[in-house]
Amino acid sequence: MEYRRLGKTDVYLPVIGFGTWEIGGRFTPDYSADEQAIKIIKLAVEKGITFIDTAEMYGAGHSEEIVGEAIKEFDREKTFIATKVWSSNLRYNDVLRALDGSLKRLKIEYVDLYQIHWPNPGIPLRETMKAMEKLVMEGKTRFIGVSNFCVRDMEEAMSYLSHTDIVSNQVLYNIIDRGIEDEILPFCKENDITVIAYRPLAKGLIAHEPYKSKLESIGKKYGKTAVQVALNWVLRHENVVAIPRTLNPQHLEEILGSIGWKMNREDYEELSRIV
Ligand SMILES: NC(=O)c1ccc[n+]([C@@H]2O[C@H](COP(=O)([O-])OP(=O)(O)OC[C@H]3O[C@@H](n4cnc5c(N)ncnc54)[C@H](OP(=O)(O)O)[C@@H]3O)[C@@H](O)[C@H]2O)c1
């Protein structure tokens, strides 16, 4: 595994985390694949993917229950558990209550990273950030982050914090969806905010045409597959980590093969151009 510094902290995150959207259901709980999900998360942790990303919204809490079950036999300090508060729970007391619910479902005493899932213009951000900061003070989360925040949202959120920093922004980023490159990515670099790239495999699209053969045209030089090239391309920025999701052990192996090597600059540029 490779590690990258989380924000300005002294914590180093695995560059590949494990995403859990649709694990345990989408908007309602789905118990049908629990065993498979628990097994693959345990396997991921054993292989060094100790950073797991979930959310109270995923499967209406059931994703967190699955993560809790999967990590219970590992040393808590060796895992890095991130979850998110949903955008309708951003009032001060709702944020505090939401994290208590997540901790209960995860069966842990604290999370490593608590993230605001989406901004909600109907609720003052000051109120949300004060609650997030209180949770750090209480030791219920080690760090706070945001998700789907534009630069203006990040600046506003940062202005309300007096004792802590925003360590991360979790945003859509893959070789097809590159919207963060103009403003969000440079801002995060300048401010030492880690970018957690979500949907880094474009939901698996990159393993299919028309993307597959373009990615493979460069990948063959390095003996790498389309998925490995696409993930390596996302991770070429020093402040980016990625959270792909899979239920398939072979896919997990393939994902792990996307790190530990680099393409030359011309190939990264060529990929940016052709895909
Ligand atoms: N903050 C937010 O608003 C937000 C939004 C979306 C997602 N996220 C987070 O980001 C995580 C990742 O995003 P995502 O789950 O939407 O999409 P993703 O990771 O880009 O893609 C997941 C899909 O790719 C397939 N896949 C994985 N490895 C593969 C491989 N080696 N070859 C071919 N297909 C492969 C998976 O199928 P198999 O199971 O068959 O491998 C799955 O269908 C989420 O799980 C969630 O934690 C956050």
The ligand as an SDF file (V2000), in Angstrom:
LIG
                    3D

 48 52  0  0  0  0  0  0  0  0999 V2000
  -19.7700   11.5970   -1.4650 N   0  0  0  0  0  0  0  0  0  0  0  0
  -20.6210   11.2830   -2.4080 C   0  0  0  0  0  0  0  0  0  0  0  0
  -21.5820   12.0170   -2.7200 O   0  0  0  0  0  0  0  0  0  0  0  0
  -20.4220   10.0070   -3.1420 C   0  0  0  0  0  0  0  0  0  0  0  0
  -21.1270    9.7380   -4.3350 C   0  0  0  0  0  0  0  0  0  0  0  0
  -20.8750    8.5450   -4.9850 C   0  0  0  0  0  0  0  0  0  0  0  0
  -19.9590    7.6390   -4.4520 C   0  0  0  0  0  0  0  0  0  0  0  0
  -19.3120    7.9180   -3.2830 N   0  0  0  0  0  0  0  0  0  0  0  0
  -18.3290    6.9700   -2.6730 C   0  0  0  0  0  0  0  0  0  0  0  0
  -17.4070    6.5510   -3.6670 O   0  0  0  0  0  0  0  0  0  0  0  0
  -17.3950    5.1410   -3.7400 C   0  0  0  0  0  0  0  0  0  0  0  0
  -17.0740    4.6670   -5.1400 C   0  0  0  0  0  0  0  0  0  0  0  0
  -18.0270    5.1210   -6.0740 O   0  0  0  0  0  0  0  0  0  0  0  0
  -19.0830    4.1440   -6.7580 P   0  0  0  0  0  0  0  0  0  0  0  0
  -19.3030    3.0110   -5.8530 O   0  0  0  0  0  0  0  0  0  0  0  0
  -20.2570    4.9730   -7.1500 O   0  0  0  0  0  0  0  0  0  0  0  0
  -18.3800    3.7450   -8.1310 O   0  0  0  0  0  0  0  0  0  0  0  0
  -16.9320    3.1690   -8.5710 P   0  0  0  0  0  0  0  0  0  0  0  0
  -16.0940    2.7680   -7.4260 O   0  0  0  0  0  0  0  0  0  0  0  0
  -16.3830    4.1390   -9.5620 O   0  0  0  0  0  0  0  0  0  0  0  0
  -17.3860    1.8830   -9.3910 O   0  0  0  0  0  0  0  0  0  0  0  0
  -17.9510    0.7830   -8.7660 C   0  0  0  0  0  0  0  0  0  0  0  0
  -18.3270   -0.2170   -9.8470 C   0  0  0  0  0  0  0  0  0  0  0  0
  -17.1380   -0.6200  -10.5260 O   0  0  0  0  0  0  0  0  0  0  0  0
  -17.1130   -2.0470  -10.6140 C   0  0  0  0  0  0  0  0  0  0  0  0
  -15.7140   -2.4750  -10.5290 N   0  0  0  0  0  0  0  0  0  0  0  0
  -14.8820   -2.4120   -9.4700 C   0  0  0  0  0  0  0  0  0  0  0  0
  -13.6760   -2.9060   -9.7650 N   0  0  0  0  0  0  0  0  0  0  0  0
  -13.7470   -3.3060  -11.0520 C   0  0  0  0  0  0  0  0  0  0  0  0
  -12.8170   -3.9260  -11.9150 C   0  0  0  0  0  0  0  0  0  0  0  0
  -11.5900   -4.2170  -11.5060 N   0  0  0  0  0  0  0  0  0  0  0  0
  -13.2340   -4.2170  -13.1840 N   0  0  0  0  0  0  0  0  0  0  0  0
  -14.4750   -3.9250  -13.5930 C   0  0  0  0  0  0  0  0  0  0  0  0
  -15.4200   -3.3420  -12.8140 N   0  0  0  0  0  0  0  0  0  0  0  0
  -15.0470   -3.0350  -11.5460 C   0  0  0  0  0  0  0  0  0  0  0  0
  -17.9230   -2.5360   -9.4300 C   0  0  0  0  0  0  0  0  0  0  0  0
  -18.5160   -3.7830   -9.7170 O   0  0  0  0  0  0  0  0  0  0  0  0
  -18.0400   -5.1540   -8.9710 P   0  0  0  0  0  0  0  0  0  0  0  0
  -18.6250   -5.1280   -7.6030 O   0  0  0  0  0  0  0  0  0  0  0  0
  -18.6030   -6.2100   -9.8560 O   0  0  0  0  0  0  0  0  0  0  0  0
  -16.5510   -5.1540   -8.9650 O   0  0  0  0  0  0  0  0  0  0  0  0
  -18.9930   -1.4560   -9.2940 C   0  0  0  0  0  0  0  0  0  0  0  0
  -20.0990   -1.7480  -10.1020 O   0  0  0  0  0  0  0  0  0  0  0  0
  -18.8100    4.7650   -3.2710 C   0  0  0  0  0  0  0  0  0  0  0  0
  -18.9340    3.4060   -2.9790 O   0  0  0  0  0  0  0  0  0  0  0  0
  -18.9870    5.7010   -2.1200 C   0  0  0  0  0  0  0  0  0  0  0  0
  -18.2980    5.2530   -0.9610 O   0  0  0  0  0  0  0  0  0  0  0  0
  -19.5220    9.0800   -2.6420 C   0  0  0  0  0  0  0  0  0  0  0  0
  1  2  1  0
  2  3  2  0
  2  4  1  0
  4  5  1  0
  4 48  2  0
  5  6  2  0
  6  7  1  0
  7  8  2  0
  8  9  1  0
  8 48  1  0
  9 10  1  0
  9 46  1  0
 10 11  1  0
 11 12  1  0
 11 44  1  0
 12 13  1  0
 13 14  1  0
 14 15  2  0
 14 16  1  0
 14 17  1  0
 17 18  1  0
 18 19  2  0
 18 20  1  0
 18 21  1  0
 21 22  1  0
 22 23  1  0
 23 24  1  0
 23 42  1  0
 24 25  1  0
 25 26  1  0
 25 36  1  0
 26 27  1  0
 26 35  1  0
 27 28  2  0
 28 29  1  0
 29 30  1  0
 29 35  2  0
 30 31  1  0
 30 32  2  0
 32 33  1  0
 33 34  2  0
 34 35  1  0
 36 37  1  0
 36 42  1  0
 37 38  1  0
 38 39  2  0
 38 40  1  0
 38 41  1  0
 42 43  1  0
 44 45  1  0
 44 46  1  0
 46 47  1  0
M  CHG  2   8   1  16  -1
M  END
$$$$
